[in-house]
């Protein structure tokens, strides 16, 4: 199930305001073909202002809330799920800075939250990029030279449409490193875009 819809923001006084905040949800069951081969999906296609995405600007993303829920069936499987932002890309490979990462080694569920709010004050994480790095945040989870993500290929977006990845897109990677069973992820991201 995938959806994209506009939701209302709450200002510092707790009053609803329309600031163009969009919610994207992606629930995906991953049928991994082989251990060690990641499955990539596009959570937010920054350049795509149509096709189900409701954002208008294409400069950068401001994350208002990111929640991931990840579960698997068997205790002997090991899965990882990562949500990241493409920092650099060309026709050969890309670099991704990860915002959230988690591993499942038991029969369990991981829930991760980024941003959110303190009372009525929203906490916004600015995902702006300049020369291949974040301008307003830091991550120690960066991976370089990812050949699966390049401008010569496509990955499915949350609506099941093939999209060419680009700098500024938010991507989801799911990877099984051990076992032979499937996993399920639910990712919800509230965001807005700026020029």
Rosetta blueprint (number, residue, H / E / L):
1 X L
2 X E
3 X E
4 X E
5 X E
6 X E
7 X E
8 X E
9 X E
10 X E
11 X L
12 X L
13 X L
14 X L
15 X L
16 X E
17 X E
18 X E
19 X E
20 X E
21 X E
22 X E
23 X E
24 X E
25 X E
26 X E
27 X E
28 X E
29 X E
30 X E
31 X L
32 X L
33 X L
34 X L
35 X L
36 X L
37 X L
38 X L
39 X E
40 X E
41 X E
42 X E
43 X E
44 X E
45 X L
46 X L
47 X L
48 X L
49 X L
50 X L
51 X L
52 X L
53 X L
54 X L
55 X L
56 X L
57 X L
58 X L
59 X L
60 X E
61 X E
62 X E
63 X E
64 X E
65 X E
66 X E
67 X E
68 X E
69 X E
70 X E
71 X E
72 X E
73 X L
74 X L
75 X L
76 X L
77 X L
78 X E
79 X E
80 X E
81 X E
82 X E
83 X E
84 X E
85 X E
86 X E
87 X E
88 X E
89 X E
90 X L
91 X L
92 X L
93 X L
94 X E
95 X E
96 X E
97 X E
98 X E
99 X E
100 X E
101 X E
102 X E
103 X E
104 X E
105 X L
106 X L
107 X L
108 X L
109 X E
110 X E
111 X E
112 X E
113 X E
114 X E
115 X E
116 X E
117 X E
118 X E
119 X L
120 X L
121 X E
122 X E
123 X E
124 X L
125 X E
126 X E
127 X L
128 X L
129 X E
130 X E
131 X L
132 X L
133 X E
134 X E
135 X L
136 X L
137 X L
138 X L
139 X L
140 X L
141 X L
142 X E
143 X E
144 X E
145 X E
146 X E
147 X L
148 X L
149 X L
150 X L
151 X L
152 X L
153 X L
154 X L
155 X E
156 X E
157 X E
158 X L
159 X L
160 X L
161 X L
162 X E
163 X E
164 X L
165 X L
166 X L
167 X L
168 X L
169 X L
170 X E
171 X E
172 X E
173 X E
174 X E
175 X E
176 X E
177 X E
178 X E
179 X L
180 X L
181 X L
182 X L
183 X E
184 X E
185 X E
186 X E
187 X E
188 X E
189 X E
190 X E
191 X E
192 X E
193 X E
194 X E
195 X L
